[in-house]
Amino acid sequence: MRRAFYPGVGFLFCTLLTLWHLSGKPSRPAQVSSATPVAEMKPYSDALPGTSVKFDMVPIPGGTFTMGSPATERGRLPDEGPQHKVKIRPFWMEKTEMTWEAFDHFAFNKGLAKAAGPAAESSGADAITRPTPPYADPTFGYGRKGHPIISISHHAAMEFCRWLSARTGKTYRLPTEAEWEYACRAGTKTPYSFGAVPVTITQYAWFRMNSEDEPHAVALKKPNPWGLFDMHGNVAEWCLDLYDKGYYKTFDPLVPAEAPVLIPGAQHYPHVVRGGSWDDNAPALRCAARGESKPSWNRQDPQRPQSIWWLTDGTQVGFRVVRPLEEQENLKDLKSLVVPGGN
């Protein structure tokens, strides 16, 4: 949801916030323990059949890391703890946030299967429900080519992943919350992947201090240590999980949880978003910072029932896809259970 923005006040607030952070001391990135290099995992570009649309995927090695933030971390909120060990399986993650070029084919190009030929027609992709027409321009004039998708629901992101999987023949889905934080940290233990204090944050992120009140094209800032762009800021990113503020209390802090995920049901809200956005201050961009979706993100939609695809006030949220090397059993064939008129 967009907030009222006052440039002078915002700049003063963010400057004071940055100075407050400066009293901390940066620490060196720590290596991920138990890293599992997989020889066959290489970076690759995938193409949407029948189009010129491509997206890049980066290999993420498996390993064990400490999820959440310590009680002493500045900007920390209670839902980020207690910290606990998590074991992650190898996967690929999209190098950037997914852009409109691919989503437009899913949402609006009904003739794509015929253009791509018989193989694409038989893939089952066209049997997947497509978005209803948006109530307003979903880009809100911020830009389309090379810009991250915004204003789409968790349901829409999940259905896009199902469609993309059918279209390409590979398993694509939203990252679990644990996978997202693991990839964001990229082997570091600091609040941000670039250090403990946000003195260099403008080199890595679009956020309230420098965004000029709008999202920007992807990959204009520096990537994190694993080559992923915009993990901090620009648009917040959907994760697969249902949001539960007390979820971390269910873990044993001494025994690593293997590939944890809070599988979503038919609820429209709340789902996890990560990374912070162009409309957030620096603390919301930390690796451990958790966000949750809310009905207010669609409050201006006059339709009854409201759209399960588009968010009229969700200009701050998008997503990127992951591809597991080997999918975990509880996520195989997972699909959104959200239906119109539900809760």
N, C-alpha and C positions, 0 to 999 in steps of 0.2 A: 504494500500500500504506500502510495506516495505521501509524503509529509509536507507541511508548509516549510518553505526554505527561505531563510534570510541570510544572504551571502555574508554580510559583515559579522553577524552573530555566529554563524557557522564557522567562519574562518577563525575567529577568536577562540571559540570553544575547542576546535581541533588543534589549534596551536598550543593551547594550555594543556590539552590531553597529551600531545606529543612530548612536551616538556616534562610532564608528570612521569611518562614512561621512561624517560632518559635516565632516571636515577637507578634503574635496574642495570645489571651487568650481563652482556651477551655471553652465551656459552657456546662451545664448539659443537657442531653437529655430531651426534652419536650414531654409530653404525647400527643398523637393524640387526638384532640377534637372530640366530638360526636362519639366516638368509638361504633361500633355496634357488640357486640359479638353474634355469631350465634351458638347455642348449638350443632347443628348437624354437624358442620364443624370440622373435625378432620384431622390430618395428615394421609396420606395413600400412599401406593405404588401401582402403576398400572403396569400391565404386557402387553406386546405386544403378543396377542394370537398367539399360534403356535411357540413361541420362549421362550428363557430364559431371554429375555431383560426386565428389570424393571426400573422404574424411580420414584422418590419420590416427593410428592406434599405437600406443607406447606400451612395451612389456613392463609389467610390474612383478618383481620377484616375490615369491612367498617368504614369509618370515613371521616373527613374533615381536610385538611391540606393546608399549604401555598406552592404553587408551584413556582419554580423559585428561583433566588438568589437575596439578597439585593445588592444595588449599591455599598456597602462597602466591599463585599466579594472579597478576593484576588483571582486572576485568572479568575474573572467573565468576560463573554463576553456579548455584547449587546443583543443577542438573548435569554438570560436567564431572561429577564424582559420585562415589569414590573411584580413583583410578584402578584399573584392572588389566591383567595381561590378556592379549588376544592373539591367536594364531591365524594368519591369513594365508590362503592358497594363492598360487600364481594366477595372474589375470592380465589382460590388456585393458588400458583405459584410454579413452579418447583424449587426444593431445590438447584439444580446445573444447570449449563449450559448443554444443551442437548449434549449427546456424540454420537460418530460415530456409536455405536452399533445399535441404533434404526434407524438412518438415512440410514445406509447401507441396511437395509431390504426394506425401501421405495425405494431407488434408484436402487438397484441391484437384490433383491430377488423376481423374478417374480413368483415363485412357492409357495410363502408363504400362499396364500389363500387356496390352496389345502391341504397343510400340516396342516392348522388350522381347516379344516373341513367345512361342508356345511354352518354353521352359518357365518363364516368369508367370505366364497365365496359370500354370498348374501348381505354382508354389503355395497357393493358399493365402497369399497376402491380400488379395481382393475380398476374401471372405471376412476379413477383420473389419469391424465397425470403424467408419471414418468420422471425423469431427463434424458436428453440425455447423452451419454458417455462423461466423462470429457476429456478435451484436455490434461491435465497432472494429475499427482497424486494430488488429492485435499488436501491431508494431508501435502504435501511438505516435507515428512519425519519427521514431528514433533511428530508423534505418533498417534495411533488409539484407542487402548483399553483404556477406561477411560478418553480420551482426548476430549475436546470440538470440535464440528463441526466447521470448518472454510471454507472459500472460497466458500460459497454458497450465492446466491442472495436473495433479499427480496422476490421475486416471489417463489423461491424454498422453503424458510422457510414457507411461507403461504400455499403452496400446501402440504408440509409435515404435517402441522397442520390439514388440511382438511382430509388427508389420515389417520392420527392418530385418528381423531375423528370418522371416519367411521369404523376403525379397532376396536376401544375400546368401541364405543357406548356412549362416553362422548364428550362434547364440549370442544375441545382444540383449542387455537389460540395464536397468538403473543399478548403480553401485549400492551395496549395503552401506549402512552408516559406518561400520567398522572398516570396510574397504576404502571408503572415501577418506577417512581420517588418516589411515595408513599411507595412502598415496599422497595426501597433502603434506604430511610430515616428511616423507621421502628420506627417512633415515635420521631425522633430527629429533631432538627432544625439547626444543625451544618453543615458545608460544606461537611464533611464526616460522615458516620453513626457512626464512632468511635471517633469523636471529631472535634474540630475546626482547629487543625494543624496536618499535616501528620507525626509527629515524630514517630508514631508507625505504619506507613503505610505498612511497610514490613511484619508485622504480619497478614495483611488482604488482601494484593494485590500483584499480579505480574504486574510490570510495567517496564518502561525502565531501572530503576536503578538496578533491581535485577532479571530480567527475562532471562538474558543471550541470548537475542535476539530471543526468541521463546515462544509460548504458552506452558502451562503446564497442566498436568492432573487436573481434577476438584477437589474441596474440600480439597486442601492441606493447605489452609490458614484458618484463623479464620472466622466464619460466622458473619453476622450482627446481631443486637439484635432480629430479628425475625427468625433467623436460616437459612438465605439464604447465600450460599457461592458464592464468586467471583462476588459480585455485583459491586465491585471496581476492575477494571483491569482484567487480563487474556485475555479474548476476549471481545470486545465491543459487544453489543447485539441489534439485530433488534427489533424495536418496530413496531406496526401496522401502525403508522401514516405516512402520507406524511410530509416531512419537509418544514416548512415555517419560515424563520427567524423573521418575524413580527407577528407570530401567537398569541403571548401573548398579543399584543396590542389590540386584538379583545375582550378581556375579561373585565368585570366589576370588578375592584379590591375589591369591597365591597360586591358583591353578589356571593356566591359560585356557580361555574359552576358544573353541575351534569354530571359526566361520560363523559367529553369532549374527542373528538377524531377527527382528521383530516383524514377522510377516503381516502385511496389511490385510484387512478384511474388507467389508462393504462400507466402512465409514468414509465419508467425504473428508473429514478432518479428525485429528491433526496428523500430518506426515512430516518426516524430518527434512529440513533443508540445511545445507552446510555452506560455509565459505564466506558468508556476508555478501553485501551487494554495494552497488554504486550509491545507494541511499543510506548506508550505515556508517557509523564511526569505527575507528580502528579496532577496538576490543571485539567487535562482532566478526572480525576477519581472522581471528586466531584459529589455529588448527583444531582446537578442542571445542570451539564455540558451537552450540547447538541452536537451531531454530525450529519453529513449528508453524505449520500452515494454519490459517484461521478463516472462518466464514467471512470476516471483514475484507478478505482479499477479493471477494466477488460481490461486494455490497451494492455496487451500482448496476448490476445486471437486473433489468426490470422483468425478465422472463420468469414465469412460474410454471413448473419448477425451474430453478436456475440451471444454467448450463453446467454439465459435468465435464466439459472440455475446455472452456475458456474462463479466464479470470480477469474481470474488468479492472481490478485494482492490484493485479499481480505483476506489475511491470518490473519488479525487482527479482523475479525468479525464473530460472531456466534449468538446463540439465546437460550432462554429458553421459555417454554410454560406456559400459564395460563389457568385456567378453571374457568369461572364465576359461582357463585352460581346460579344466574339467569341472562341469557344473555340479554343485552339491545337490544331494537328493531332494532336500526340502524346497528347492527353488526350480526344479525341473517342471516345465509346462505351466509355470505360474502365470496367471493373468489377473487383471483388475476385476474385482467383484462389485465395483461401484455401478449403481444404476440410477437413472433419473428419479428424482423425488425421494431418494434415500436420505440418511442422516449424515 
